Amino acid sequence: MSRETIRQLDWGEFIGKSEEEIDQQAQKIVESMTLKEKAEQMAGDNSLLHAIGMLIRYNKNPIPAGVNKELDIPGVLFADGPRGVVLNNSTCFPVSMARGATWDIELEEKIGEIIGIEAKSQGANFFGGVCINLLRHPAWGRAQETYGEDSYHLGEMGSALVRGTQKHLMACAKHYACNSMENARFKVSVNIDERTLREVYLAHFKKCVDEGVASIMNAYNRVNGKYCGHNPHLLREILKQDWDFPGFVITDFVWGIREGKQAIKAGVDIEMPFHWKMKSKKIVKWVENGEIDEDIINEAVLRILRQKMKFAGIQDPEKYNPENVASEENTKVALEAAQKSIVLLKNENNLLPLKKNTLNQIAIIGKLAKIENIGDKGSSRVYPPYVVTPYEGVKQEAGDELEILYSKGDNIEKARKIASQADIAVIVVGYTHKDEGEYVYSKGGDRDSLRLSLEDEELIQAISEVNMNCIVVMEGGSAIITEAWRDKVSVMLMAWYPGMEGGTALADIIFGNISPSAKLPVVFPKSQDQLPFFDKDANEIEYGYYHGYKLMDKNGYEPAFPFGFGLSYCTYTYSNLKVEPNTIKKGDSVKVKVDVKNEGEYEGWEIVQVYIGYSKSAVDRPIKELKGFGKIKLFPSEQKTIQIEINSKELGYYDVNKKTWVIEKITYELFVGPSSEKEKLLKTTFKIE
């Protein structure tokens, strides 16, 4: 292909073309490019000086990589996430952990579509916000950016976001791999055996690769002594060879790699956000000196070009319009996500929902009640046009019918006085970006404790002594230990960081406009002794096979609130569990059917969970692990049958000696119910032969 032909290419013509056709055209372009031009595809276009601007306002505009004006080749135009588009003023959804609590695949795909449209409307063609790092320990500062602790759940939610966003632009799954510590992220070596790596920490990335994700971002940390960006086992052997990943690998920003030549050989294709370790001059020199084979460069550029070609033609001036950003339609979806993400943990004597005609005064207490607390202010920060706080949401819903009293809570005696006057006391407590999040200049980072601050715990204790109708609303990114006070209050709600419409959603839950349906995507322990070892300043750390609810099961621990737990204003009963067929062959699926009935007075959504156990397995395996889930809407007194299909490929383990996945011919235990709590689960079995 001549250079003139490349310049005249209509990049929109590749829409609908087969992978083979796109690959052939991309190969022709690579063959016509100079070595320097190819090298320039492999790094961000900006210089180090642009880092100053990013410190002032990160990612206000798309960050370019590989723009070639001579050949009219478009660049990768990066926009970050994941709770919305970081560019300008976009819709701010609840954080990913909150959306994980919805267990709503269709909703997450819809959120992905909105993110894709808003990113493209603001000049981006690449969304770097599909964060699917597994939550090994809830003290991780950036827990809020992922969906939870379970690999299957993570993979399903992440794949939904990929599907949604990639209707409009390229998506990137991150941070690959074993990235779940913040303070030590630039130095720590995660030491892990191959089976644990494949089954626990990579399986969700594999799901996103199978979904067709355009890009993978390597993490900062080391795995078994090698930086992820210098790790050929992760990038070449597993990702590009075993998984046959056709997309490109992009570095995490600035410190994603330490040495360019090693990174390229290991499998990195683009350095972001600027050319530094992988400057085009360096790459040309390495090739000319025989230090890097040009075929490696050609392969990297081929990977980049074919993704650009695949997505470049998605254009629609009416759809991708700045006027559509943070539109009323989009903010309604943010509200829906918040409504479906708030977990009701306790509701003693059915205090909720509140009935306005039986109340006169509600006291709202706590500084977070009036703070726009939507999550971390690091690289995931979104700038919405407005935020509804808990105070504003409750006051708006209360209208003129109820008097709303407020106390910041810093003077406990004043707070007690206000609470003693009111029928109901709503106490808003928890964390902010100063307590957890991306570690920047001593703010954020990993948590030292999973308890609330001493001030918050003292406030709850004091208010509960003068008002028996206490509603505690917790904001935060993951599990919170509540043992010091949870027996003293009537209601507990986990609101996470609920996004721009969080206050509205909270009021809708409290006053019964909707029934809560969210369930925990992470176990809430009674103490940190029930969790894996965690040292936020570690140089090395061992990641074992067990964590979260699987570790609880193995050790016989009783959590405060189990994985998958969440109350409702409805009462759901499960019956008539069936699995069809009872015996399958490898590669086949079983259909799990169960009847669910709403015995309550409200309509609601129930999240049905399917767990699998392994009878007489040849290897150590969890007592049970999530392998399917679904949501079902039920009106009062309505009963429906829900069907959830489980493919046998989900049931294998990785044989490190044979270097392959093994699906055992054994009896499998099947558990179905409203959470991972053993006593609430129906049980049956099936076989693979």
N, C-alpha and C positions, 0 to 999 in steps of 0.2 A: 504494500500500500504506500503510495507516494505521500509526501508531507503535505502537498496541496490537497490531496483527497482527505487527509485527516482534518485539515482546517475546515473543509466544507461539510464534514459529517454533521448530520442531524442527530444529536444524541437522543432525541425523542423516538427515533425509529426502532430502538431496541426493545421498547415495551412489547410484551407478548412474544418475543423471540425465545427460542429454546436455549437452554444452558449451553448446548453445543455450539449454536450459532454465535452467541455472545462470546464464548471462549475463542472461537476462530477469529472473530473481528478484533478482539483484544490482543490476541497473539500478533496479528498483522501490525497493529499500532506499536506494540513493543519493539518489533523488528525494525521499525522505521525511526525510532527515537535514538538520539545520541546517548552515550553513557551518562553524560552530565544531566540530560533531561530525565533519564530514568532515576538517577540518584535524587533529583529534586522532588520526585513523587513521594519520597520516603521520609519526609519530615514536615513539621509545621512550617508555614511560610514566613512567620514573624521572627524577629531577632530577639535576643535576650532583653533588649531595652523595653520590649512590650510587656515584660513581666511586671514592670512598675505600674503600668495601667491596670493589670489584673489584680494587683494588691489593693487598688483603690475601689474597683468595681469589677469583680470577676465575671467574665463571659457575658457582658452586657450586649455584645455583638457576637455573631458567629466567628469561631476561630478557624482560619483557613489552613489547609495543607494540600500541597500538590497542584496549585493553580498553574497552568501552563498557557500563557497568553499567546505565545508564538504558534502553538498548535491548536489553540482554542480548546484545551482539555480542562473541564471543570475540576474544581478542587473538592476535597472533603471539607464541609463547613459545619463545624462542631458546635452543638448545643448540649449543655449538661442537664442533669435531673437528679433524682427520680420523682420528686413530688409535684412535678410540673416542669415547665420550660424555664431555665434560669435567665434567659434573655429578657430584657425590658420588663414589662408588667404583664405577667401571664396568670392563668388560672392556677391557684394553689390548692391541690388536692391534699387529703390527709397523707401523712408519710407512709412509706411502703409497709412498715410493720402494722399500721392501722388497717391498711388495705388487705394485708395478709389475714387480719381478723375477720374480714368479710367472707373469706373463702368463696368469693364470687368471681368465677372465671369470666363470665360474660361481661360483668361490670368492669373488670380489669382490662379486658380487650377494648371496651368502649373508652375507658380512660386513655389507653394507648392511642386510639384513633384521635382523640382530642389533642393529646400531646403532639402527635405527628403533624396535625393541621396547624397548631399554634407555632410549632417550631419552624415549619416551612413558610408560614405566613410572615415570619420575622427573619427570613433569609437563610435559614439552616437547611441542610440536606442530610444531617447525621445527628442522631440522638444518642448521647453517651450515658444514658441513665437507667439501663436495665441492670439494677444492682441485685445480684443473687448470691451474695456471700452468706454462707451458713452461719447462723448464730450459735456458736459453740457455748458461749458463756454470756449471760445477759449484762455483764458489766461493760461489754464492748461499747465504746462511745458512739460508734456509728450504727448501732443495732437498728435504729429507726429507719435506715436506708434500705434494709432488706425485709423480707417477708416473714421470717421466722426461723425456727430451729430444725425443721424437718425437710430433708432433701426432696422427697416426693412433692410435698406441698410447695416448696420453693420452685421446683421445676415447672409445675403446672401454672403457678401465678406468673413466673417469669416468661414462660412461653406465650401466655395470653398477652402480656405487654408487648412482646416481640411481634405477635400477629397484628395487634392494633397499630403500632407505630409504623410497621413496615408496609402498611397500605399507602404510606405517604413518603417515607424516607428510610435511610439506612439506620439500623439500630445496633447498639453495642452492648454486649453482656460483660459485666465486670464484677469483681476484680479477681482475675484468674492467677493464682488459686490460694486457698487456705488463708484468706485475708479476713481475720476477725479479731484483731487487736489493733488499737489505734496509736497509743503513745509510742510503742516500740516498732511501728510499722516499717520504718526505714532500715532497721537493723536485725530484727528478730528472725531466727531460723526456726521454722516449724518442722520438727522432726516427726515423720509419719511413715507407717508401713504402707506398702503398695495396695493392699486390700482396702484398708481404711480410706486411703486417698481416692481410690476409684469408686467405692460404694457410697461413702459418706460425703466427701467434699467435692467430687467432680460430677456426680450423676445429674445434678440439676443443670450444670453447664452443657452436658451432653444433650439434654432435652431441648435446650435453646438452639444448639447446633442443628439438631434434627428438625427444628422448626424453621431453619433457614436464616438464622441471625447473620447479619452482614459482617460483623466484626466482634472480636474479643479483645478486651483490655487486660494487659498483664498487671499483676499487683506489684507493690513495692517490696514486700517481704521476701525472705528466702524460704525455699522448701528443700529440706535435707541438705542445707548448706549452700545452695545455689540461689542467687536472686532469680525471681520468676522471669524477668526479662532476659536472663542469661541461661535459661534452663531448657536445653533441647529435649529433655524427657517430657516436660509439660507441653512445650510448644510444637515441637516437630513430631515426636514419637506418638504422643497421645492425641493431641488436637488435630494435627494435619495428616497424620498417617492412619492411626487407629480409627479416628472418627471421620476421616475423609472430609475435613472442614475446607470448603472452597473459598471462604472469606479471608480477611486480613487481620493481622494482630497489630493493635495500636497500643502504645505505652501509656501508663498513667503519667500524669503531668510532672515535668521537670526531673524528678528522681526516679522515674520509671525504669531507667537503665543507668548503668554506671560506666559502661565502655561500649562504644558503638559497634566495633568489629565483632565482639563476642555476641552482642544482641542480634545482629543480622544473621550470624551463623546459627544461633539458637532458634531463630524463627520470627523475630520481630520484623514487621513490615513498615511501620510508620512510627517515628518518634514525635511526641507532642509535648508542649504546644509550639515549640520552635526548633530550628535546626541548631543542635548543640553537640551531642555525642555522635550524631549521624549526619553531619554536614555533608553536602554533596561533594565538596572538594576532597574530604577525607575518603568518601566511598570510591570516588574515581581513582584516587591514589592507591587504595587497597587493592582494587581490581587490577590496575596497571602493574602493580608490584607482585601480583600473583598471590596476595594474602587472602583474597576472597575470589571465588569463582564467579564469573559474570552470570552464569546460569542461576545462581542464588538471587542475584539482583533482578534478573528477568522474571523469575518466579514471583518475587515479591510484588513487582510492578504489575504483572499479569493479574494477581489477586486483587490489587487495588482497582485496576481499570475495569475489571469485569463487574465489580460491585457498583462503581460509578455508572457504568453503562446500563446496568439492570434497573437503577432507580432514577436516572437523570430525566427520563421522559415523563415522569409523573408530574403533570402540570395542570393547573386549573385556576386561572386568575380570580374567579369568583369565590372558590373554596379557600385558596391560600391568600387571604386578604387580611391585613392588620386589623380591620374592623371586626373580624371574627374572633380575635384574641380576647379571652376573659369575657365572652359574650354571656348573655343571660342564660342561654341554653347550656353553655359549658359550666357555668357556676351551679346550675341545678344538678349536674352530675357530681360536682364536688360536694354538694349537700347530700345527695344520695349516698355517696361513698362514706361520708361522715356518719350519717344515720346508721349505716350498716356495719360500721367499724367499732362503735362504742359498746364495750362488753359490760354487761350487768353481772357482777360477781356475787353480790349479796342483796337480798330484798326481804328482810325480816318482816314478818307479819304483813307482807304485801303492801308495804308503805307506798311503793310506786305501783301504778302511776298516780300522781297527785290529782285530786279532784278540786278544781278551783272553788266550787260552791261550798266547800267545807272549810275553807281557809280564809284567813284575814291578812296575815303577814308572813313573808318569807325573808329570812336573813341570808345574805350571801357574804361569805367570809373568806378572806385570803387574797393576797396580792395578785396571784395568777388569775383571779376572776376578771380583772380589768386589763390584763396584759395580752397583747397580740402574740400568743405563744404558739407559733406554727412550726417550730423545729430548729434544727441547726442553722447557723449563719456562716457555714463554710461553703464548700463548692456546690452543695445541693440547695443553697438558699434560693427561694423563689420570691419575687416581688409582686404580690397581687395588688389590684387597685383598692381593695379594702379587706378587713378581717373582722368578723363578728366574734366578739369575746363571749365567754360564758355569762358574764353579767348582762351584756347587751341582749343576748339571746333569751335569757330567762325573763328579763324585764319586758322585752317586746312581746313575748308570748303571754305574760301575765296581764298585760294591758292595764285597764283602769280597775279591774276587778280585785287586784291584790296590791297591797303595799309592799314594796321591796326595800329592805333595809340593807345597808352595806357597811362592812368593816374590813379594813386592810388586814387586820389580824396582828399587826405589830405591837399593839397594846392589848394584851390578853384580857385584862379586866373590862375594857370597853367592849371587846368582842363578846365576852361572856354576857355582858349586860344586854347587848343587842340580841344575842341568840336566845336569851331567857325570855324575851318579849315575844318572839316569833313562834308560829306554829311549826315551822320547818326551818332547819339550818342546813344550808348548802355550803360545804367547805371545799374550796378548790385548792389543791396542793400538787406538788410534784417538782419537775425539773424544767430547766431552760437550757439554751445553747451554752450557757456558762458552766453548766454542770456536766454535760455530755455532748458529744459531737466530734467533728473534725478537730484534731489537736492543733491549735494555732495560738502561738504566743501565750501559753499557759492557760488559755481558755478551752473549754470542752475537754475532749479526750475521754479516756476510760474512767468509769466510776470506781471509787474506792469502796463504796458500800452500796448495797441494793436497797437499803432502807431509805425512807424519806429523811429529810434534814431533821435535826433535833427540834428546830423551831416548828416545823410542820407537825411532828408527832406531839409536841406539847400543846399545840393549838387544837388538834383533834381531841386530845384527852380533856382539855379544859372545856371545850364546847359540849362534848358528850356528857359532861357532868351536869349541865344546866338545861340541856334540851335532848329529850330521848328520841327525837325524830331527826337524826343526823344523816345527811346524804354526803358522802365523801366522793369527790370527783378527782381522780388522779390523772395528771398529764405526764407523759414521759415516753421514752423510746423502746423500753422493753420491760422485763419483769421487775416488780417492786415487792420487797418483803414487808408484810403488814402485821406480823405477829404481835407487835407491841400494842396494837389498838383495834384490830379488826373485830374483836368480840364486843367492843363498846359502842359500835355504831350500827344503825339499821340498814343502811344502803351503801354499797360500794360500786362505783362505776370506773372503768378504765377507759379514758378518752384518748389516750396517746397524744400525738400532736395532730389535731383534727382538721387542719386546713382552714381556708378562708371562711367557710360556712360552719365551722365547728360549734360556735355558740348557738346557732339556730338548731343544729342537729341535737345538741344536748337538751335544749328546751323541748324539742319534739319527743325525745325519749322520756324526760321527766314528767311531762304532762300527758303522756299517752297518745300523742298524735300518731305514733307508730310503736310497735312492740320491738324491743331490742332483739337482734338476731345474731350478733357477732359472737365469735368464739375464739379463745386464746390460741395464737399461733406459736406460743412459747409457754412452757410450764412455769408457774409461779411457785417457787420453793418456800419452805418454812424457814430455812436457813441456808447460808452459803456452803455449809458442810455437805449439802446434798448435791453440790455442783462439782464439775471438774476443777482441778487446780488452775488458778489464774494469777499471773504476775504481770502487771501492766508495763513493767520496765525490763522484762526478760530479754536476754540475748538469744536464748534458745528455749523452746518449750515443746513438750511432747503432746501431740494430738492423738488421743486414743479413739477406739472404735465407738465408745459410748459417751453420750451426753444427753441432756434434756430428759424427756420422758422415758427414753430407752434405758438411761442410766438409773432413773427412779425405779423402773420395773425390775431391772437386774438386781439392784441392791435392796429391794423391798421397802423403799422409802415412800412415805405418804406426803405428797405435796400440799401446799395450801390450796392451790387451784390447779387441777390437772390440765395437761395439753388438750386443746379442743373443747374446753369448758366454757360455758356461757349460759346464763339464765334468760328467761323470756317472760312476758306477761301471759303467755300461753303455756299449757301443759301438754307435752307431746308423749304419746305412747307408741311403742314399737311392737310389732307382732308379725307372725307368719314369715319368718326368714327362710328364704330358699336360695339354693345355689344350683345353677343349671349350666352344663351337665355336672354330675358328681365326679366324673373322671374325664380328664382331657389329656391330650398329647402336647408335647413341647411345641410352642408356636401358636397354640390355640388360646382362646379366652374363656373365662367363666362369666356368667351373668348373675349378679347378686341382686335379689329382689327382696324388698321388705315393705310391709305396710306401716304407714305412719299416720296417726290420728291426732288432730288438734282437739283436746278436751277442754280448752279454755274458752274465754269470752271474746278474745281478740283474734283478728287475722294476723298471721305472721309467717316468717320464713324459718324453716328448720334446716340445719346443716347436718346431713347424715354422713357418718364417717365409717370407713371400712379398714380394718386392720388385719394383718396376716401374721400368723405364727407358724413355726417350722418344726414339725414333729420328727424327732430322731434325725436331725440334720447331721451331716458329716463334719460340719464346722460350727464354731460358736456363732450364734445368731441372736438377734433380739427376741424377747418373749413375744412381742408383737410390734409391728411397724405399719404406719399408714401406707396404704396402697390404692386408695380410692376415696372420693367424696363427691357429694352433690347437694344441691339446694332444692327445697321443695316449698311452694307456697300453699298454705292451708287456711281456709276460712273456719270459723268456729264449728265444731262437730264434724268437720270434713275429714275423710280418710282417703289417702291416695297410696298407690304403690310406686315406689321409686326403684329404678333399675340402674345399677352401676356396673360397668364392665371392667374386668381386670384381665389384662393380657399376661400370659405366663412369662413373657420376657421381663416383666417387672419383678419377678420372684427369684432371679438368679443371684449367685454370689461370684466374686472374682477369685479364680484359682491362680494364685501367684506362681505356682510351679509350671502349670500348663499355659499361663498367660492368656487365659480365655475365661469367658463367663460360663458358669455351670448352672443349669436348671435341674434340680434334683428330682428324682422319681420317688417322692415320699408323700405322706399325708400332710396337707396344709390345714391349719386351723384358721377359721374365718370368724372375725368378730365385727359386729355391726351395732352402732349406737350413737348417742349424742355427744360423746367425748371419749377420751382414752381411758376413763375410769372403768376399771374391770367390772365392778358391780352393776354398771348400767348397760353392759354389752350383751347382746344376743350372740349365740355361738353355734357354728356348725363346722363341717369339714368338707374337703374335696381332695382328690388325688391327681397327681400327674404320673402317667405311666409311659 
